[in-house]
């Protein structure tokens, strides 16, 4: 019963950590779409098309305009002036918003995991069992820095420094390991069929 309560608690907390930035992003995008529709309406009226796959053509144009604006903003953000403006916004306006900080941290972490070939999935020996983790880097001899995700949110968890003999790399893409975490382990039998699950003696 205690294990069930702990599972329910950690799952609900992890779900909330996942939902808060998602809902915040959805609200922001909703406001952005309403603003962009004012730009898209004159463009859409110049075409004889009223719907595309059941969606109002003005909405489709608004979505495309938003994507173009996001791309252009991304190009500006790569410049020195763009980075300076972002730092000013974060330090003066957005820095005090915990929701923004949470969303930014999750986005940066996800980008780092997806873009970095140095981060690899692994099994990490914890209390006589194995947990999926991400190897961040090798530290001094005999120690490894790992990130232990909390299901069902693959980018929410803890950084730990483990003895290297308690970390076993997995022969799978990082995306597949993250998917296992999202599915709270469903599909592990097939994904880990070749993994070495021999227990590591506790020191």
C-alpha positions as CSV (number, residue, x, y, z in Angstrom):
1,X,0.0,0.0,0.0
2,X,2.8,2.4,0.9
3,X,4.5,1.7,-2.5
4,X,1.2,2.4,-4.3
5,X,0.8,5.7,-2.4
6,X,4.4,6.7,-3.3
7,X,3.8,5.8,-6.9
8,X,0.6,7.8,-7.1
9,X,2.2,10.8,-5.4
10,X,5.3,10.9,-7.6
11,X,3.2,10.3,-10.8
12,X,0.7,13.2,-9.9
13,X,3.6,15.6,-9.1
14,X,5.4,14.6,-12.2
15,X,2.2,15.1,-14.2
16,X,1.7,18.6,-12.8
17,X,5.3,19.6,-13.5
18,X,4.6,18.5,-17.1
19,X,1.2,20.1,-17.5
20,X,2.0,23.6,-16.0
21,X,4.4,24.7,-18.8
22,X,2.3,22.9,-21.4
23,X,-0.8,24.8,-20.4
24,X,1.1,28.1,-20.1
25,X,2.5,27.5,-23.7
26,X,-1.0,26.7,-24.9
27,X,-2.4,30.0,-23.4
28,X,0.4,32.0,-25.0
29,X,0.0,30.4,-28.4
30,X,-3.8,31.0,-28.2
31,X,-3.2,34.7,-27.6
32,X,-0.6,34.8,-30.3
33,X,-3.0,33.1,-32.8
34,X,-5.7,35.7,-32.1
35,X,-3.3,38.5,-32.7
36,X,-1.9,36.9,-35.9
37,X,-5.5,36.3,-37.3
38,X,-5.8,40.1,-37.6
39,X,-2.8,40.0,-40.0
40,X,-3.9,36.8,-41.7
41,X,-7.5,37.8,-42.4
42,X,-6.7,40.3,-45.2
43,X,-4.3,37.8,-46.8
44,X,-6.9,34.9,-46.6
45,X,-9.6,37.1,-48.1
46,X,-7.5,37.5,-51.3
47,X,-7.9,33.8,-52.0
48,X,-11.2,32.0,-53.1
49,X,-10.5,29.2,-50.6
50,X,-12.6,29.2,-47.4
51,X,-11.6,25.9,-45.8
52,X,-8.6,23.4,-45.9
53,X,-9.4,19.9,-44.6
54,X,-12.3,21.4,-42.6
55,X,-10.2,24.2,-41.1
56,X,-10.9,27.8,-41.9
57,X,-8.4,29.1,-44.4
58,X,-7.8,32.2,-42.3
59,X,-6.7,29.9,-39.4
60,X,-4.3,28.0,-41.7
61,X,-2.8,31.3,-42.9
62,X,-2.6,32.5,-39.3
63,X,-0.7,29.4,-38.3
64,X,1.7,29.8,-41.2
65,X,2.3,33.4,-40.4
66,X,3.0,32.4,-36.8
67,X,5.5,29.8,-37.9
68,X,7.3,32.4,-40.2
69,X,7.4,34.9,-37.3
70,X,8.8,32.3,-35.0
71,X,11.5,31.4,-37.5
72,X,12.4,35.1,-38.0
73,X,12.4,35.7,-34.3
74,X,14.7,32.6,-33.9
75,X,17.1,34.2,-36.5
76,X,17.1,37.5,-34.5
77,X,17.6,35.6,-31.3
78,X,20.9,34.2,-32.7
79,X,22.4,37.6,-33.1
80,X,24.3,39.5,-30.4
81,X,21.5,42.2,-30.3
82,X,18.8,39.5,-30.0
83,X,20.6,37.8,-27.1
84,X,21.0,41.1,-25.4
85,X,17.3,41.8,-25.7
86,X,16.4,38.4,-24.4
87,X,18.7,38.8,-21.4
88,X,17.0,42.2,-20.7
89,X,13.5,40.6,-20.9
90,X,14.5,37.8,-18.6
91,X,16.2,40.0,-16.0
92,X,13.6,42.7,-15.9
93,X,10.2,41.2,-16.9
94,X,10.2,37.4,-17.1
95,X,12.8,36.5,-14.5
96,X,10.3,36.6,-11.6
97,X,7.8,34.3,-13.3
98,X,8.4,30.7,-12.0
99,X,6.3,29.3,-14.9
100,X,8.6,30.9,-17.5
101,X,11.7,29.7,-15.7
102,X,10.3,26.1,-15.6
103,X,9.3,26.1,-19.3
104,X,12.7,27.6,-20.3
105,X,14.6,25.1,-18.2
106,X,12.6,22.1,-19.7
107,X,13.1,23.4,-23.2
108,X,16.8,23.9,-22.8
109,X,17.2,20.5,-21.2
110,X,15.2,18.8,-23.9
111,X,17.2,20.6,-26.6
112,X,20.5,19.5,-25.0
113,X,19.4,15.9,-24.7
114,X,18.2,15.8,-28.3
115,X,21.1,17.7,-29.8
116,X,24.0,16.2,-27.8
117,X,25.5,13.0,-29.0
118,X,27.5,12.8,-25.7
119,X,24.3,12.1,-23.7
120,X,23.5,8.4,-23.7
121,X,20.7,6.2,-22.2
122,X,21.7,3.7,-19.5
123,X,20.5,1.5,-16.7
124,X,21.5,2.8,-13.3
125,X,21.6,0.4,-10.3
126,X,19.4,1.9,-7.5
127,X,18.7,0.0,-4.3
128,X,19.1,-3.5,-5.8
129,X,17.1,-2.7,-9.0
130,X,17.6,-0.8,-12.2
131,X,16.4,2.6,-13.4
132,X,16.6,4.2,-16.8
133,X,18.9,7.2,-16.8
134,X,20.9,9.4,-19.1
135,X,24.7,9.4,-18.8
136,X,25.8,13.1,-18.9
137,X,29.6,12.7,-18.6
138,X,32.4,10.7,-17.1
139,X,33.9,12.4,-14.0
140,X,37.1,11.4,-12.2
141,X,38.1,7.8,-12.4
142,X,35.3,5.5,-11.2
143,X,32.5,8.0,-11.2
144,X,29.8,9.0,-13.7
145,X,27.3,11.9,-13.8
146,X,23.8,10.7,-14.6
147,X,20.3,12.2,-14.8
148,X,17.5,10.0,-13.4
149,X,14.2,11.0,-15.0
150,X,10.9,10.7,-13.0
151,X,8.2,8.9,-15.0
152,X,6.1,10.0,-16.8
153,X,8.1,13.2,-17.5
154,X,11.5,12.3,-19.1
155,X,13.0,15.8,-18.4
156,X,12.0,16.0,-14.8
157,X,14.2,14.2,-12.3
158,X,17.5,14.4,-10.4
159,X,21.2,14.6,-11.2
160,X,23.3,11.9,-9.4
161,X,26.9,11.0,-9.3
162,X,27.2,7.2,-9.4
163,X,30.0,4.7,-9.2
164,X,30.7,3.7,-12.8
165,X,30.2,0.0,-12.2
166,X,26.5,0.7,-11.3
167,X,25.9,2.3,-14.7
168,X,25.3,0.2,-17.9
169,X,24.9,1.9,-21.2
170,X,21.9,0.8,-23.3
171,X,22.0,0.1,-27.0
172,X,19.1,2.3,-28.0
173,X,18.6,5.9,-29.1
174,X,18.0,8.5,-26.4
175,X,14.5,9.1,-27.8
176,X,13.5,5.5,-27.2
177,X,14.7,5.7,-23.6
178,X,12.7,8.9,-23.1
179,X,9.6,7.2,-24.6
180,X,9.9,4.3,-22.1
181,X,9.9,6.9,-19.3
182,X,6.8,8.6,-20.8
183,X,5.0,5.3,-21.0
184,X,5.9,4.6,-17.3
185,X,7.9,1.5,-18.4
186,X,5.3,0.0,-20.8
187,X,7.2,-1.8,-23.6
188,X,10.3,-2.5,-21.4
189,X,10.2,-6.3,-22.1
190,X,11.0,-5.7,-25.8
191,X,13.2,-2.6,-25.4
192,X,15.4,-4.1,-22.8
193,X,15.5,-7.7,-24.0
194,X,19.2,-7.6,-24.6
195,X,20.1,-5.5,-21.5
196,X,22.2,-7.0,-18.7
197,X,20.0,-6.9,-15.6
198,X,22.4,-8.9,-13.4
199,X,22.3,-7.2,-10.0
200,X,25.2,-5.2,-8.8
201,X,26.4,-6.1,-5.3
202,X,25.7,-3.3,-2.9
203,X,29.0,-2.0,-1.4
